[in-house]
Amino acid sequence: MAVLIGPEGGFTAQEVAAAQAQGFVPVSLGPRVLRTETAAIVVTGIIRYGLRELEPREER
């Protein structure tokens, strides 16, 4: 899995088209604008949640 996190001003239309041509699927966090450092952490959490890696472990 690979994630592209855009610059402060966002990706240009050409950059989006190039990424899509390579198989990337555009997604958005909605109207939120996050710093690059924060976006990476948020995206990692969303992916882990989607993969069900954040569910509680069984007690021993």
C-alpha positions as CSV (number, residue, x, y, z in Angstrom):
1,M,0.0,0.0,0.0
2,A,1.3,3.5,-0.8
3,V,-0.1,6.8,0.1
4,L,0.6,10.2,-1.4
5,I,0.3,13.2,0.8
6,G,0.1,16.4,-1.0
7,P,1.8,19.7,-0.5
8,E,0.2,22.6,1.4
9,G,-1.5,23.9,-1.8
10,G,-2.7,20.5,-2.8
11,F,-1.8,18.5,-5.9
12,T,-2.1,20.0,-9.4
13,A,-4.6,18.4,-11.8
14,Q,-1.6,17.1,-13.7
15,E,-0.1,15.4,-10.6
16,V,-3.5,13.8,-9.8
17,A,-3.8,12.5,-13.4
18,A,-0.2,11.1,-13.2
19,A,-0.9,9.4,-9.9
20,Q,-4.2,7.9,-11.2
21,A,-2.4,6.7,-14.3
22,Q,-0.1,4.7,-11.9
23,G,-3.1,3.1,-10.2
24,F,-3.6,5.5,-7.3
25,V,-7.2,6.1,-6.2
26,P,-7.9,9.7,-5.0
27,V,-9.5,10.0,-1.6
28,S,-10.1,13.0,0.7
29,L,-10.4,13.8,4.4
30,G,-13.1,16.4,3.4
31,P,-12.6,20.0,4.2
32,R,-9.9,19.4,6.7
33,V,-6.4,20.8,6.0
34,L,-3.7,19.0,7.9
35,R,0.0,19.6,8.2
36,T,2.1,17.0,6.4
37,E,3.3,15.5,9.6
38,T,-0.2,15.2,11.0
39,A,-1.7,13.9,7.8
40,A,0.7,11.0,7.8
41,I,-0.3,10.0,11.3
42,V,-4.0,10.4,10.6
43,V,-3.8,8.3,7.4
44,T,-1.9,5.6,9.2
45,G,-4.6,5.5,11.8
46,I,-7.4,5.3,9.2
47,I,-5.7,2.5,7.4
48,R,-5.1,0.5,10.5
49,Y,-8.7,1.0,11.5
50,G,-9.9,-0.1,8.1
51,L,-7.7,-3.2,8.4
52,R,-9.1,-3.9,11.8
53,E,-5.7,-3.7,13.4
54,L,-7.0,-1.4,16.2
55,E,-9.4,-3.9,17.8
56,P,-8.8,-4.9,21.4
57,R,-6.6,-8.0,21.9
58,E,-7.9,-10.9,23.8
59,E,-6.7,-11.1,27.4
60,R,-4.4,-13.9,28.4
